[in-house]
Amino acid sequence: MQALVIRLIQEEFTPLLSLSTKASESDWSRAIALVDPTLLYCTAEEPTIRICPEFYQLLRECLQRELTKPAQQNSY
């Protein structure tokens, strides 16, 4: 289940983030765990899982910060 949640978040946020390198699965998992976002199971027309709106911006900021750390460290 955790892998599915990570994939959902990767698909949602990868286009929105300025990542200079491909982050590993463990990097994503660590960054997501820092925010521990709430997910909503929506049963409207089609059942879907969505990120709770209250966590969306916080998650985006955390992912951007955490997933770009190695790139920042290598630039010195």
VOBA-1610 file (N, C-alpha, C; in pm, whole numbers, padded with zeros to 5 digits, always signed):
BEGIN
Met+00082-00120+00000Met+00000+00000+00000Met+00086+00126+00000Gln+00196+00121+00078Gln+00284+00238+00086Gln+00341+00272-00052Ala+00378+00172-00129Ala+00432+00196-00262Ala+00329+00263-00352Leu+00204+00225-00338Leu+00096+00285-00416Leu+00079+00433-00380Val+00084+00464-00252Val+00071+00603-00207Val+00188+00686-00257Ile+00308+00631-00249Ile+00426+00704-00298Ile+00412+00731-00447Arg+00369+00632-00520Arg+00351+00649-00666Arg+00246+00757-00696Leu+00136+00755-00624Leu+00032+00857-00641Leu+00090+00997-00620Ile+00167+01013-00515Ile+00225+01144-00484Ile+00331+01180-00587Gln+00412+01084-00631Gln+00511+01111-00735Gln+00443+01161-00863Glu+00338+01093-00904Glu+00268+01132-01027Glu+00207+01271-01015Glu+00159+01303-00898Glu+00096+01433-00874Glu+00199+01546-00871Phe+00311+01523-00805Phe+00403+01633-00776Phe+00525+01643-00866Thr+00568+01537-00930Thr+00688+01544-01013Thr+00681+01656-01117Pro+00570+01674-01188Pro+00566+01784-01285Pro+00572+01923-01220Leu+00540+01933-01092Leu+00536+02062-01023Leu+00668+02099-00956Leu+00757+02002-00943Leu+00882+02023-00870Leu+00998+02048-00966Ser+01093+02125-00921Ser+01214+02151-00999Ser+01324+02057-00951Leu+01318+01935-00997Leu+01415+01835-00954Leu+01525+01825-01059Ser+01650+01843-01017Ser+01761+01836-01111Ser+01805+01692-01137Thr+01775+01603-01043Thr+01808+01462-01060Thr+01687+01378-01022Lys+01690+01254-01063Lys+01580+01163-01029Lys+01598+01118-00884Ala+01500+01145-00803Ala+01504+01106-00662Ala+01470+00958-00650Ser+01534+00892-00555Ser+01509+00750-00534Ser+01377+00730-00460Glu+01330+00607-00462Glu+01207+00571-00390Glu+01222+00601-00241Ser+01339+00574-00185Ser+01361+00599-00042Ser+01362+00749-00012Asp+01412+00831-00106Asp+01409+00977-00088Asp+01264+01027-00083Trp+01183+00976-00175Trp+01042+01013-00177Trp+00973+00969-00048Ser+00998+00847-00008Ser+00935+00792+00111Ser+00971+00875+00234Arg+01098+00911+00248Arg+01144+00992+00362Arg+01077+01130+00362Ala+01073+01194+00245Ala+01014+01328+00235Ala+00864+01325+00264Ile+00795+01225+00215Ile+00651+01213+00240Ile+00625+01187+00387Ala+00709+01106+00450Ala+00691+01075+00592Ala+00706+01198+00680Leu+00785+01295+00637Leu+00801+01417+00716Leu+00670+01494+00728Val+00590+01491+00624Val+00461+01562+00625Val+00350+01472+00676Asp+00360+01342+00645Asp+00257+01246+00682Asp+00119+01295+00640Pro+00100+01316+00509Pro-00026+01374+00462Pro-00146+01281+00481Thr-00260+01341+00497Thr-00385+01266+00503Thr-00435+01248+00360Leu-00479+01128+00331Leu-00534+01098+00199Leu-00684+01078+00213Leu-00755+01118+00111Leu-00900+01104+00110Leu-00939+01000+00006Tyr-01031+00914+00043Tyr-01086+00819-00052Tyr-01219+00877-00099Cys-01222+00916-00226Cys-01341+00979-00282Cys-01419+00875-00362Thr-01549+00874-00341Thr-01632+00775-00410Thr-01734+00839-00503Ala-01702+00953-00559Ala-01796+01021-00649Ala-01829+00930-00767Glu-01803+00974-00888Glu-01832+00892-01006Glu-01741+00770-01011Glu-01612+00793-00987Glu-01512+00687-00987Glu-01437+00692-00856Pro-01417+00581-00789Pro-01340+00585-00665Pro-01196+00632-00692Thr-01150+00728-00616Thr-01014+00778-00630Thr-00956+00810-00492Ile-00825+00816-00488Ile-00757+00857-00366Ile-00695+00993-00395Arg-00717+01087-00306Arg-00666+01223-00324Arg-00595+01270-00198Ile-00505+01364-00218Ile-00435+01425-00105Ile-00528+01528-00043Cys-00541+01523+00088Cys-00625+01619+00158Cys-00576+01761+00126Pro-00665+01852+00086Pro-00623+01987+00047Pro-00540+02060+00152Glu-00564+02035+00279Glu-00488+02102+00384Glu-00339+02066+00381Phe-00306+01951+00323Phe-00167+01905+00320Phe-00098+01934+00187Tyr-00173+01974+00087Tyr-00119+01983-00049Tyr+00002+02077-00058Gln-00012+02201-00015Gln+00098+02298-00027Gln+00214+02260+00063Leu+00185+02216+00184Leu+00289+02174+00276Leu+00369+02058+00217Leu+00300+01962+00159Leu+00366+01847+00097Leu+00452+01892-00020Arg+00400+01980-00102Arg+00477+02030-00217Arg+00605+02099-00171Glu+00595+02185-00071Glu+00712+02256-00020Glu+00814+02159+00040Cys+00767+02063+00115Cys+00856+01966+00177Cys+00925+01880+00071Leu+00851+01834-00027Leu+00910+01753-00133Leu+01016+01833-00208Gln+00986+01957-00240Gln+01082+02042-00311Gln+01210+02057-00229Arg+01194+02085-00102Arg+01310+02106-00014Arg+01390+01977+00004Glu+01322+01868+00035Glu+01390+01743+00067Glu+01448+01672-00055Leu+01379+01679-00167Leu+01425+01606-00285Leu+01532+01681-00363Thr+01555+01806-00330Thr+01662+01881-00397Thr+01785+01895-00310Lys+01783+01843-00187Lys+01899+01851-00099Lys+02026+01795-00161Pro+02024+01672-00217Pro+02149+01618-00273Pro+02205+01705-00386Ala+02118+01761-00469Ala+02164+01845-00578Ala+02229+01972-00525Gln+02174+02026-00418Gln+02231+02146-00358Gln+02366+02115-00297Gln+02380+02001-00232Gln+02505+01964-00168Gln+02615+01939-00271Asn+02581+01885-00386Asn+02679+01856-00488Asn+02726+01981-00562Ser+02656+02091-00548Ser+02691+02211-00623Ser+02800+02293-00555Tyr+02845+02253-00438Tyr+02947+02329-00366Tyr+03085+02299-00418
//
